[in-house]
Amino acid sequence: MTGVKFISPEQAAAIVSDDSTVGLVGGGGGLVEASTLHEAIERRFLETGYPRNLTCIHALGIGDRQRRGMNRFAHTGMTRRVIGGHWIWSPRMQQMAKDNEIEAYILPGGVIMQLMREVAAGRPGLITHVGLGTFVDPRQDGGRMNQAAKADLTELISIGGREYIRYLPIPISVALLRGSYADEDGNISLEEEPANLDIYAMAAAAHNTGGKVIFQVKGKVPRNSLKAREVRIPGALVDAVVIDPSQQQSYDLFYDDALSGEAYRENIKQTSLSFSSRLVIARRAKKELVTGSVINFGFGIPDQVAKLIALDGMAESYYQTIEHGTYGGQLLDGDLFGYAQNPTCMIDGPSQFDFYSGGGLDIAFLGFGEIDQHGNVNVSKLAGNTVGPGGFIDIAQNARTVIFCGTFDTGGTSVEIGAGKLLIKANGRITKLVKEVAQITFSGQQALVHGQRVIYVTERAVFALTKNGVALIEIAPGVDLQNDVLDRMGFAPQIDTVPKIMDASLFYENGDLP
């Protein structure tokens, strides 16, 4: 039995009407992105001026920093509101938010994924501790990122004497999604995709709130040719399917069966890491690993830690995870963050965040934009730009140990590394250790309440969160404590004992003492 229609991209674009709430899924670099559908809707708008006043909701970043992904929706009049977990892949949408051309909101990536599951189930939104004490807390910004954003997306509630945030339900008018293959009945497989993300949750949310579910797939296969366990979205949820034979796994890669977990590739080439401040930070962060730990890596310098683990041949000593729902394998970085070669397991994104929210992570390696005297971290709004945390809040708030990794300052910094020491040749224009962060993405106070261990690693110094604030615990060899560290900070850290000198081997190119 089938009510599914196989249609053209232009026919799919025509389904999206004015004032629709559009559910989108992706993970940067083209990961499970319905690029053909996005392009068709943009083309229709540029040619006709419709659809208008869209609300777009997405959990993770979607785009290429230029024209694809969310950039397709970044046109005046086309989009009215964006509720996004991560924004950096669309500078055009960031600028529209900065100029108040749209209502800009950020919610945690995991929260958005789980909220769609709650919407699908007809429950009264998502009730969770995730986000307390951060900018999404209704006592702070409630997720609003500019003056144009007026709506309440969150509210504070109490259950059994404990505080929680209720994220209000958001019905979906149309979901634009991607799979690998569709059979004649509209059953969708994800067998060639490098992640599941929140595809099922978004499809179910749209279907159950009276919306339309449109899939883009690589090909159509005969009825009953897909194995039941290969079908991740049943045809009962699907309204229309668009076939794009040129569909790729990423913007730059057509197909690699080691990324989708369909095959195991032996002897994957390990890429060496350039000797830099980033490598020093990753090496120091890696020292916090404990064998047998369940770990997570964030975007940026933290994914260098994953590369070091792979280079050392130690991947099997830990349970490596990323929020996309992937376990194990060799994690990729840069624009391909979210992909893994030879993954050992792939689960749906909302389920992955269930695991994180419940305290399943032992150690998380995450980046930072700003750190303040209270141990708060900002990664969500920098220099007035809407950035977004992705899964950062869900992960950072719940891991037993959190290792924040980042350079001490930025904007013209020049250092000389080698011979077991670090020499500062020029300080950066932008101080990253500030008195008060511009926005709280990670709450030091909440971390202390819940007994988390928190370490902040830079190339110049290492800090730890204590009940009295941020304490300086290590400095780099060759660095002057007063001139290079204390005078370059926006606050005075706690110094209870003489700081240790960071391991000199971190500052040799080969990572070993002579």
Kinemage of the C-alpha trace (Angstrom):
@kinemage 1
@onewidth
@group {chain A} dominant
@subgroup {mainchain}
@vectorlist {calphas} color= white
{ca met a 1} P 0.000 0.000 0.000
{ca thr a 2} L 1.345 3.422 -0.885
{ca gly a 3} L 0.197 6.997 -0.842
{ca val a 4} L 3.698 8.285 -1.498
{ca lys a 5} L 4.290 10.378 -4.591
{ca phe a 6} L 7.573 10.450 -6.473
{ca ile a 7} L 7.903 14.029 -7.672
{ca ser a 8} L 10.368 16.526 -9.106
{ca pro a 9} L 12.359 19.024 -6.995
{ca glu a 10} L 10.177 21.824 -8.411
{ca gln a 11} L 6.995 20.034 -7.323
{ca ala a 12} L 8.506 19.504 -3.875
{ca ala a 13} L 9.360 23.198 -3.570
{ca ala a 14} L 5.758 24.098 -4.405
{ca ile a 15} L 4.551 22.165 -1.347
{ca val a 16} L 6.266 24.666 0.978
{ca ser a 17} L 3.773 27.471 1.562
{ca asp a 18} L 4.103 30.922 3.110
{ca asp a 19} L 4.475 31.045 6.916
{ca ser a 20} L 5.518 27.377 7.083
{ca thr a 21} L 7.696 26.000 9.872
{ca val a 22} L 10.353 24.030 8.024
{ca gly a 23} L 12.186 21.217 9.789
{ca leu a 24} L 15.734 20.666 8.525
{ca val a 25} L 18.396 18.081 9.329
{ca gly a 26} L 22.132 18.149 8.630
{ca gly a 27} L 25.507 18.235 10.282
{ca gly a 28} L 27.859 20.427 8.266
{ca gly a 29} L 29.890 19.480 5.215
{ca gly a 30} L 26.746 18.164 3.527
{ca leu a 31} L 26.120 15.424 6.098
{ca val a 32} L 22.601 13.994 5.434
{ca glu a 33} L 21.656 17.354 3.923
{ca ala a 34} L 18.727 17.498 1.490
{ca ser a 35} L 20.703 19.827 -0.769
{ca thr a 36} L 18.549 19.320 -3.858
{ca leu a 37} L 15.380 20.267 -1.971
{ca his a 38} L 17.041 23.346 -0.434
{ca glu a 39} L 18.219 24.508 -3.848
{ca ala a 40} L 14.791 24.030 -5.420
{ca ile a 41} L 13.075 26.090 -2.720
{ca glu a 42} L 15.643 28.877 -3.029
{ca arg a 43} L 15.253 28.882 -6.823
{ca arg a 44} L 11.486 29.148 -6.523
{ca phe a 45} L 11.792 32.083 -4.120
{ca leu a 46} L 14.257 33.948 -6.330
{ca glu a 47} L 12.032 33.421 -9.369
{ca thr a 48} L 8.611 34.051 -7.807
{ca gly a 49} L 9.113 35.622 -4.379
{ca tyr a 50} L 7.556 32.600 -2.672
{ca pro a 51} L 7.504 30.966 -0.162
{ca arg a 52} L 7.716 33.848 2.327
{ca asn a 53} L 8.019 34.288 6.090
{ca leu a 54} L 9.376 30.825 6.815
{ca thr a 55} L 10.432 29.582 10.232
{ca cys a 56} L 13.422 27.231 9.985
{ca ile a 57} L 14.392 24.867 12.793
{ca his a 58} L 17.549 22.748 12.807
{ca ala a 59} L 19.586 21.081 15.562
{ca leu a 60} L 23.101 21.170 14.103
{ca gly a 61} L 24.913 23.310 11.546
{ca ile a 62} L 23.844 23.075 7.907
{ca gly a 63} L 25.816 24.609 5.051
{ca asp a 64} L 29.222 25.345 3.547
{ca arg a 65} L 29.828 28.923 4.761
{ca gln a 66} L 28.978 30.190 1.269
{ca arg a 67} L 25.804 29.229 -0.612
{ca arg a 68} L 24.493 25.816 0.438
{ca gly a 69} L 22.485 24.619 3.418
{ca met a 70} L 20.975 27.412 5.511
{ca asn a 71} L 22.472 29.933 3.099
{ca arg a 72} L 19.716 28.890 0.661
{ca phe a 73} L 17.142 30.314 3.091
{ca ala a 74} L 19.052 33.515 3.908
{ca his a 75} L 17.045 35.938 1.766
{ca thr a 76} L 15.097 38.955 2.938
{ca gly a 77} L 11.400 38.103 2.979
{ca met a 78} L 11.964 34.386 2.588
{ca thr a 79} L 12.778 33.595 6.202
{ca arg a 80} L 11.224 35.291 9.210
{ca arg a 81} L 12.523 33.196 12.107
{ca val a 82} L 15.359 30.724 12.681
{ca ile a 83} L 15.617 28.375 15.643
{ca gly a 84} L 19.020 26.814 15.157
{ca gly a 85} L 21.480 24.901 17.250
{ca his a 86} L 24.547 25.958 15.253
{ca trp a 87} L 24.936 28.871 12.837
{ca ile a 88} L 28.549 29.194 11.622
{ca trp a 89} L 27.926 27.360 8.351
{ca ser a 90} L 25.748 30.261 7.153
{ca pro a 91} L 27.445 33.674 7.446
{ca arg a 92} L 24.544 35.193 5.492
{ca met a 93} L 22.025 34.046 8.086
{ca gln a 94} L 24.339 35.240 10.870
{ca gln a 95} L 24.400 38.694 9.284
{ca met a 96} L 20.616 38.729 8.968
{ca ala a 97} L 20.412 37.935 12.677
{ca lys a 98} L 22.904 40.698 13.493
{ca asp a 99} L 20.885 43.180 11.412
{ca asn a 100} L 17.578 42.077 13.018
{ca glu a 101} L 16.206 41.037 9.623
{ca ile a 102} L 15.050 37.778 11.194
{ca glu a 103} L 14.052 36.589 14.648
{ca ala a 104} L 17.120 34.635 15.788
{ca tyr a 105} L 16.958 31.931 18.453
{ca ile a 106} L 19.365 29.288 19.641
{ca leu a 107} L 18.411 26.158 21.546
{ca pro a 108} L 20.827 23.331 22.419
{ca gly a 109} L 21.249 20.870 19.555
{ca gly a 110} L 20.315 17.842 21.622
{ca val a 111} L 17.303 19.662 23.025
{ca ile a 112} L 16.011 20.393 19.513
{ca met a 113} L 16.414 16.740 18.514
{ca gln a 114} L 14.644 15.509 21.643
{ca leu a 115} L 11.984 18.217 21.381
{ca met a 116} L 11.030 16.911 17.934
{ca arg a 117} L 10.560 13.473 19.457
{ca glu a 118} L 8.296 14.964 22.141
{ca val a 119} L 6.345 16.877 19.497
{ca ala a 120} L 5.867 13.640 17.569
{ca ala a 121} L 4.530 11.967 20.702
{ca gly a 122} L 2.083 14.782 21.408
{ca arg a 123} L 3.680 15.559 24.765
{ca pro a 124} L 3.777 19.098 26.222
{ca gly a 125} L 7.281 19.905 25.023
{ca leu a 126} L 10.628 18.763 26.413
{ca ile a 127} L 11.174 18.925 30.161
{ca thr a 128} L 14.865 18.730 31.065
{ca his a 129} L 17.608 20.148 33.260
{ca val a 130} L 19.719 20.860 30.165
{ca gly a 131} L 20.246 24.600 29.745
{ca leu a 132} L 19.749 25.669 33.366
{ca gly a 133} L 22.068 28.531 34.216
{ca thr a 134} L 22.858 29.235 30.548
{ca phe a 135} L 21.543 31.786 28.055
{ca val a 136} L 18.630 29.497 27.143
{ca asp a 137} L 17.379 29.634 30.733
{ca pro a 138} L 14.249 31.866 30.683
{ca arg a 139} L 15.770 33.849 33.581
{ca gln a 140} L 18.502 34.906 31.158
{ca asp a 141} L 17.836 35.224 27.409
{ca gly a 142} L 15.534 32.262 26.859
{ca gly a 143} L 17.486 31.471 23.691
{ca arg a 144} L 16.803 34.873 22.099
{ca met a 145} L 19.800 36.147 20.128
{ca asn a 146} L 18.663 39.563 18.873
{ca gln a 147} L 16.135 42.317 19.500
{ca ala a 148} L 13.777 40.976 16.851
{ca ala a 149} L 13.332 37.752 18.833
{ca lys a 150} L 10.388 38.304 21.178
{ca ala a 151} L 8.716 34.901 21.532
{ca asp a 152} L 8.989 32.682 24.589
{ca leu a 153} L 10.365 29.279 23.622
{ca thr a 154} L 11.159 28.177 27.178
{ca glu a 155} L 9.698 28.359 30.651
{ca leu a 156} L 10.959 27.440 34.107
{ca ile a 157} L 9.025 24.769 36.005
{ca ser a 158} L 9.458 22.862 39.244
{ca ile a 159} L 8.875 19.146 39.763
{ca gly a 160} L 9.485 17.529 43.133
{ca gly a 161} L 11.275 20.635 44.343
{ca arg a 162} L 13.754 20.607 41.437
{ca glu a 163} L 13.978 23.180 38.667
{ca tyr a 164} L 13.636 22.223 35.016
{ca ile a 165} L 13.281 24.007 31.709
{ca arg a 166} L 10.244 23.247 29.616
{ca tyr a 167} L 10.996 23.781 25.939
{ca leu a 168} L 7.653 24.534 24.336
{ca pro a 169} L 6.415 22.306 21.479
{ca ile a 170} L 6.944 23.522 17.902
{ca pro a 171} L 4.667 21.955 15.237
{ca ile a 172} L 6.361 21.290 11.894
{ca ser a 173} L 4.625 22.265 8.646
{ca val a 174} L 7.051 20.497 6.334
{ca ala a 175} L 10.181 18.404 6.921
{ca leu a 176} L 12.881 18.406 4.232
{ca leu a 177} L 14.936 15.261 4.783
{ca arg a 178} L 17.391 12.926 3.113
{ca gly a 179} L 17.772 9.178 2.920
{ca ser a 180} L 19.706 6.744 0.760
{ca tyr a 181} L 16.986 4.788 -1.081
{ca ala a 182} L 13.195 4.655 -1.198
{ca asp a 183} L 11.163 1.668 -2.275
{ca glu a 184} L 7.908 1.907 -4.199
{ca asp a 185} L 5.940 2.293 -0.958
{ca gly a 186} L 8.095 5.184 0.275
{ca asn a 187} L 10.006 3.227 2.902
{ca ile a 188} L 13.333 5.023 3.397
{ca ser a 189} L 16.734 3.474 4.110
{ca leu a 190} L 19.774 5.316 5.467
{ca glu a 191} L 22.277 2.599 4.601
{ca glu a 192} L 24.697 4.872 2.729
{ca glu a 193} L 24.483 7.808 5.155
{ca pro a 194} L 27.360 8.557 7.571
{ca ala a 195} L 24.916 9.306 10.429
{ca asn a 196} L 21.252 9.017 11.382
{ca leu a 197} L 20.982 12.315 13.264
{ca asp a 198} L 17.358 13.277 14.033
{ca ile a 199} L 15.861 12.246 10.693
{ca tyr a 200} L 13.215 9.939 12.145
{ca ala a 201} L 12.250 12.344 14.948
{ca met a 202} L 11.807 15.228 12.513
{ca ala a 203} L 9.758 13.111 10.115
{ca ala a 204} L 7.484 11.879 12.908
{ca ala a 205} L 7.078 15.403 14.315
{ca ala a 206} L 5.964 16.763 10.941
{ca his a 207} L 3.626 13.863 10.184
{ca asn a 208} L 1.951 13.880 13.602
{ca thr a 209} L 1.379 17.648 13.654
{ca gly a 210} L -0.330 17.635 10.255
{ca gly a 211} L 2.720 18.614 8.224
{ca lys a 212} L 4.266 17.145 5.088
{ca val a 213} L 7.351 14.904 4.982
{ca ile a 214} L 9.482 15.170 1.847
{ca phe a 215} L 12.536 13.003 1.307
{ca gln a 216} L 15.397 13.325 -1.113
{ca val a 217} L 17.063 9.994 -1.953
{ca lys a 218} L 19.714 8.668 -4.296
{ca gly a 219} L 17.507 6.064 -5.938
{ca lys a 220} L 14.235 4.157 -6.069
{ca val a 221} L 14.205 0.384 -5.516
{ca pro a 222} L 11.476 -2.253 -5.968
{ca arg a 223} L 8.884 -3.006 -3.333
{ca asn a 224} L 10.124 -5.517 -0.701
{ca ser a 225} L 13.763 -5.156 -1.817
{ca leu a 226} L 14.801 -3.278 1.345
{ca lys a 227} L 15.394 -5.420 4.401
{ca ala a 228} L 13.143 -4.435 7.278
{ca arg a 229} L 16.129 -3.468 9.451
{ca glu a 230} L 17.461 -1.214 6.702
{ca val a 231} L 14.273 0.850 6.705
{ca arg a 232} L 14.668 3.693 9.213
{ca ile a 233} L 11.609 5.739 8.182
{ca pro a 234} L 8.459 3.804 7.222
{ca gly a 235} L 6.452 4.900 4.219
{ca ala a 236} L 3.522 5.644 6.531
{ca leu a 237} L 5.343 8.880 7.519
{ca val a 238} L 6.386 9.931 4.027
{ca asp a 239} L 4.334 12.133 1.688
{ca ala a 240} L 6.696 12.655 -1.235
{ca val a 241} L 10.087 11.540 -2.520
{ca val a 242} L 12.516 13.305 -4.860
{ca ile a 243} L 15.191 11.206 -6.556
{ca asp a 244} L 18.633 12.702 -7.101
{ca pro a 245} L 21.054 10.149 -8.604
{ca ser a 246} L 23.954 12.572 -8.079
{ca gln a 247} L 23.391 12.725 -4.307
{ca gln a 248} L 26.702 12.643 -2.401
{ca gln a 249} L 27.700 11.743 1.152
{ca ser a 250} L 29.352 15.143 1.543
{ca tyr a 251} L 29.876 18.232 -0.568
{ca asp a 252} L 33.221 16.887 -1.768
{ca leu a 253} L 32.804 13.107 -1.502
{ca phe a 254} L 30.425 11.005 -3.574
{ca tyr a 255} L 30.510 7.756 -1.612
{ca asp a 256} L 32.769 5.933 0.848
{ca asp a 257} L 31.375 2.733 2.388
{ca ala a 258} L 33.771 3.077 5.343
{ca leu a 259} L 31.945 6.273 6.350
{ca ser a 260} L 28.500 4.692 6.264
{ca gly a 261} L 29.682 1.638 8.203
{ca glu a 262} L 28.847 -0.725 5.340
{ca ala a 263} L 32.441 -1.896 5.078
{ca tyr a 264} L 35.581 -1.895 7.189
{ca arg a 265} L 38.683 -0.396 5.625
{ca glu a 266} L 42.073 -1.643 6.752
{ca asn a 267} L 45.134 0.566 7.076
{ca ile a 268} L 43.480 3.964 6.955
{ca lys a 269} L 46.187 6.556 6.455
{ca gln a 270} L 46.899 8.611 9.549
{ca thr a 271} L 47.512 12.288 8.822
{ca ser a 272} L 50.215 13.981 10.862
{ca leu a 273} L 49.450 17.133 12.843
{ca ser a 274} L 51.312 20.398 12.328
{ca phe a 275} L 53.438 21.564 15.240
{ca ser a 276} L 51.556 24.545 16.637
{ca ser a 277} L 49.797 25.957 19.680
{ca arg a 278} L 46.780 23.824 18.772
{ca leu a 279} L 48.880 20.665 18.949
{ca val a 280} L 50.350 21.688 22.316
{ca ile a 281} L 46.832 22.201 23.685
{ca ala a 282} L 45.616 18.872 22.312
{ca arg a 283} L 48.636 17.042 23.754
{ca arg a 284} L 48.039 18.539 27.201
{ca ala a 285} L 44.307 17.802 27.052
{ca lys a 286} L 45.012 14.203 26.068
{ca lys a 287} L 46.828 13.692 29.366
{ca glu a 288} L 43.416 13.840 31.091
{ca leu a 289} L 42.296 10.605 29.425
{ca val a 290} L 41.522 7.579 31.548
{ca thr a 291} L 41.556 4.119 29.967
{ca gly a 292} L 38.075 2.711 29.436
{ca ser a 293} L 36.385 6.116 29.491
{ca val a 294} L 33.394 7.068 27.370
{ca ile a 295} L 34.501 10.263 25.663
{ca asn a 296} L 33.189 12.951 23.341
{ca phe a 297} L 35.010 15.414 21.096
{ca gly a 298} L 33.770 18.844 20.115
{ca phe a 299} L 34.553 20.854 16.996
{ca gly a 300} L 37.945 22.540 16.537
{ca ile a 301} L 40.980 21.917 18.730
{ca pro a 302} L 39.241 19.054 20.603
{ca asp a 303} L 39.103 16.972 17.432
{ca gln a 304} L 42.910 17.171 17.402
{ca val a 305} L 42.794 15.037 20.545
{ca ala a 306} L 40.952 12.388 18.539
{ca lys a 307} L 43.677 12.519 15.897
{ca leu a 308} L 46.386 12.061 18.535
{ca ile a 309} L 44.570 9.004 19.871
{ca ala a 310} L 44.428 7.550 16.349
{ca leu a 311} L 48.116 8.307 15.703
{ca asp a 312} L 49.068 6.615 18.968
{ca gly a 313} L 47.041 3.526 18.057
{ca met a 314} L 45.048 3.906 21.269
{ca ala a 315} L 41.528 4.199 19.863
{ca glu a 316} L 40.493 0.838 21.312
{ca ser a 317} L 41.377 2.054 24.826
{ca tyr a 318} L 38.324 4.347 24.928
{ca tyr a 319} L 34.694 4.487 23.842
{ca gln a 320} L 34.721 7.424 21.415
{ca thr a 321} L 31.430 9.130 20.626
{ca ile a 322} L 30.127 12.184 18.797
{ca glu a 323} L 26.706 13.745 19.160
{ca his a 324} L 25.634 12.743 15.668
{ca gly a 325} L 24.996 9.267 17.110
{ca thr a 326} L 28.288 7.679 16.067
{ca tyr a 327} L 30.546 5.458 18.172
{ca gly a 328} L 34.116 4.421 17.481
{ca gly a 329} L 36.089 4.697 14.290
{ca gln a 330} L 38.495 7.392 13.196
{ca leu a 331} L 36.865 10.783 13.505
{ca leu a 332} L 37.280 13.297 10.701
{ca asp a 333} L 37.749 16.994 11.332
{ca gly a 334} L 37.261 20.412 9.780
{ca asp a 335} L 34.329 20.557 7.356
{ca leu a 336} L 33.897 16.787 7.781
{ca phe a 337} L 33.433 16.948 11.551
{ca gly a 338} L 30.591 14.509 12.277
{ca tyr a 339} L 31.924 11.834 9.924
{ca ala a 340} L 33.895 8.787 11.093
{ca gln a 341} L 35.672 6.097 9.123
{ca asn a 342} L 35.000 2.555 10.353
{ca pro a 343} L 32.399 3.462 12.985
{ca thr a 344} L 31.401 0.634 15.302
{ca cys a 345} L 27.825 1.807 15.922
{ca met a 346} L 25.322 4.390 14.698
{ca ile a 347} L 22.231 5.311 16.686
{ca asp a 348} L 19.683 8.101 16.280
{ca gly a 349} L 20.702 11.540 17.534
{ca pro a 350} L 17.912 11.913 20.153
{ca ser a 351} L 18.963 8.595 21.704
{ca gln a 352} L 22.596 9.700 21.782
{ca phe a 353} L 21.571 12.811 23.677
{ca asp a 354} L 19.514 10.696 26.091
{ca phe a 355} L 22.775 8.957 26.935
{ca tyr a 356} L 24.630 12.246 27.325
{ca ser a 357} L 21.901 13.981 29.352
{ca gly a 358} L 21.726 11.087 31.793
{ca gly a 359} L 25.437 11.331 32.608
{ca gly a 360} L 26.798 8.622 30.319
{ca leu a 361} L 29.921 10.579 29.353
{ca asp a 362} L 33.053 10.276 31.459
{ca ile a 363} L 35.098 12.935 29.651
{ca ala a 364} L 34.212 15.624 27.106
{ca phe a 365} L 36.777 17.639 25.160
{ca leu a 366} L 35.224 20.927 24.050
{ca gly a 367} L 36.344 24.289 22.695
{ca phe a 368} L 35.820 27.746 24.151
{ca gly a 369} L 35.452 31.316 22.918
{ca glu a 370} L 35.561 33.079 26.286
{ca ile a 371} L 36.129 32.036 29.914
{ca asp a 372} L 35.334 34.256 32.885
{ca gln a 373} L 36.197 34.477 36.580
{ca his a 374} L 33.233 32.267 37.531
{ca gly a 375} L 34.315 29.470 35.202
{ca asn a 376} L 31.541 30.274 32.730
{ca val a 377} L 32.271 29.567 29.068
{ca asn a 378} L 30.882 31.310 25.987
{ca val a 379} L 30.851 29.670 22.565
{ca ser a 380} L 27.408 30.812 21.418
{ca lys a 381} L 27.691 34.569 20.789
{ca leu a 382} L 31.048 36.075 19.860
{ca ala a 383} L 31.742 39.623 18.654
{ca gly a 384} L 27.981 40.113 18.345
{ca asn a 385} L 27.603 37.161 15.976
{ca thr a 386} L 25.101 34.369 16.528
{ca val a 387} L 27.304 31.261 16.626
{ca gly a 388} L 25.395 28.571 18.454
{ca pro a 389} L 26.630 25.666 20.566
{ca gly a 390} L 25.338 22.667 18.616
{ca gly a 391} L 25.419 19.869 21.182
{ca phe a 392} L 27.833 21.760 23.458
{ca ile a 393} L 25.351 22.572 26.246
{ca asp a 394} L 23.877 19.064 26.353
{ca ile a 395} L 27.388 17.581 26.555
{ca ala a 396} L 29.226 20.081 28.763
{ca gln a 397} L 26.510 20.203 31.397
{ca asn a 398} L 26.421 16.440 31.868
{ca ala a 399} L 29.904 14.949 31.385
{ca arg a 400} L 31.659 13.976 34.611
{ca thr a 401} L 34.862 15.685 33.470
{ca val a 402} L 34.982 18.548 30.981
{ca ile a 403} L 38.232 19.645 29.327
{ca phe a 404} L 37.894 22.994 27.567
{ca cys a 405} L 40.551 23.507 24.898
{ca gly a 406} L 41.494 26.787 23.264
{ca thr a 407} L 44.223 29.313 22.623
{ca phe a 408} L 44.957 31.833 25.390
{ca asp a 409} L 44.162 34.814 23.165
{ca thr a 410} L 43.538 35.494 19.484
{ca gly a 411} L 43.865 38.107 16.765
{ca gly a 412} L 47.511 38.487 15.804
{ca thr a 413} L 49.038 36.155 18.388
{ca ser a 414} L 52.576 35.065 17.502
{ca val a 415} L 54.449 32.422 19.474
{ca glu a 416} L 57.591 30.379 19.079
{ca ile a 417} L 57.384 26.762 20.180
{ca gly a 418} L 60.298 24.378 20.434
{ca ala a 419} L 63.164 23.091 22.563
{ca gly a 420} L 60.700 22.339 25.346
{ca lys a 421} L 59.343 25.843 25.842
{ca leu a 422} L 56.947 28.525 24.615
{ca leu a 423} L 58.028 32.075 23.824
{ca ile a 424} L 55.501 34.867 23.285
{ca lys a 425} L 56.528 37.089 20.380
{ca ala a 426} L 53.270 39.073 20.090
{ca asn a 427} L 50.061 38.963 22.124
{ca gly a 428} L 46.693 38.746 20.442
{ca arg a 429} L 44.353 41.723 20.251
{ca ile a 430} L 41.429 39.745 21.707
{ca thr a 431} L 41.529 38.517 25.279
{ca lys a 432} L 39.654 35.246 25.761
{ca leu a 433} L 39.912 35.059 29.555
{ca val a 434} L 37.566 37.887 30.509
{ca lys a 435} L 35.924 39.200 33.661
{ca glu a 436} L 32.414 38.333 32.451
{ca val a 437} L 31.536 36.337 29.330
{ca ala a 438} L 29.213 37.954 26.798
{ca gln a 439} L 26.873 34.965 27.052
{ca ile a 440} L 26.826 31.916 29.317
{ca thr a 441} L 26.911 28.703 27.289
{ca phe a 442} L 28.430 26.694 30.146
{ca ser a 443} L 27.658 27.615 33.756
{ca gly a 444} L 30.507 27.258 36.249
{ca gln a 445} L 28.020 27.532 39.100
{ca gln a 446} L 25.932 24.650 37.788
{ca ala a 447} L 29.101 22.587 37.338
{ca leu a 448} L 30.036 23.088 40.979
{ca val a 449} L 26.529 22.193 42.149
{ca his a 450} L 26.677 18.919 40.218
{ca gly a 451} L 30.258 18.074 41.177
{ca gln a 452} L 31.773 18.176 37.700
{ca arg a 453} L 35.530 18.298 37.244
{ca val a 454} L 36.379 21.156 34.892
{ca ile a 455} L 39.795 21.930 33.359
{ca tyr a 456} L 40.638 24.772 30.963
{ca val a 457} L 43.676 24.079 28.755
{ca thr a 458} L 45.553 26.749 26.783
{ca glu a 459} L 49.057 26.761 25.333
{ca arg a 460} L 50.264 29.248 27.997
{ca ala a 461} L 48.552 27.956 31.101
{ca val a 462} L 46.114 25.420 32.511
{ca phe a 463} L 43.268 26.364 34.851
{ca ala a 464} L 40.757 24.449 36.976
{ca leu a 465} L 37.325 25.321 38.329
{ca thr a 466} L 37.182 25.466 42.129
{ca lys a 467} L 34.573 26.602 44.632
{ca asn a 468} L 36.450 29.922 44.823
{ca gly a 469} L 36.532 30.454 41.073
{ca val a 470} L 39.055 29.708 38.350
{ca ala a 471} L 42.452 28.602 39.657
{ca leu a 472} L 45.751 28.706 37.776
{ca ile a 473} L 47.404 25.291 38.153
{ca glu a 474} L 50.069 25.097 35.401
{ca ile a 475} L 52.089 27.426 33.212
{ca ala a 476} L 54.122 26.701 30.098
{ca pro a 477} L 57.906 26.550 30.318
{ca gly a 478} L 59.409 29.775 28.964
{ca val a 479} L 56.315 31.842 29.833
{ca asp a 480} L 56.524 34.748 32.276
{ca leu a 481} L 53.704 34.305 34.783
{ca gln a 482} L 53.063 38.002 35.328
{ca asn a 483} L 53.686 39.485 31.879
{ca asp a 484} L 52.432 36.661 29.658
{ca val a 485} L 49.546 35.321 31.725
{ca leu a 486} L 48.240 37.409 34.622
{ca asp a 487} L 48.586 40.789 32.886
{ca arg a 488} L 46.797 39.407 29.817
{ca met a 489} L 43.702 38.216 31.704
{ca gly a 490} L 40.520 40.104 32.515
{ca phe a 491} L 40.447 38.723 36.063
{ca ala a 492} L 42.846 37.520 38.723
{ca pro a 493} L 42.767 33.711 38.949
{ca gln a 494} L 43.096 31.839 42.213
{ca ile a 495} L 46.702 30.810 42.861
{ca asp a 496} L 46.699 28.621 45.939
{ca thr a 497} L 50.104 27.048 45.316
{ca val a 498} L 52.998 27.701 42.967
{ca pro a 499} L 51.743 26.626 39.525
{ca lys a 500} L 53.346 23.519 38.082
{ca ile a 501} L 55.357 23.787 34.903
{ca met a 502} L 53.614 22.084 31.994
{ca asp a 503} L 55.367 18.972 30.708
{ca ala a 504} L 58.263 20.134 28.523
{ca ser a 505} L 57.660 17.264 26.070
{ca leu a 506} L 54.504 19.058 24.895
{ca phe a 507} L 56.723 21.732 23.393
{ca tyr a 508} L 58.995 19.493 21.329
{ca glu a 509} L 57.952 18.826 17.741
{ca asn a 510} L 58.118 15.048 18.124
{ca gly a 511} L 56.458 15.167 21.527
{ca asp a 512} L 59.389 13.515 23.282
{ca leu a 513} L 62.142 14.914 25.437
{ca pro a 514} L 65.585 14.799 23.803
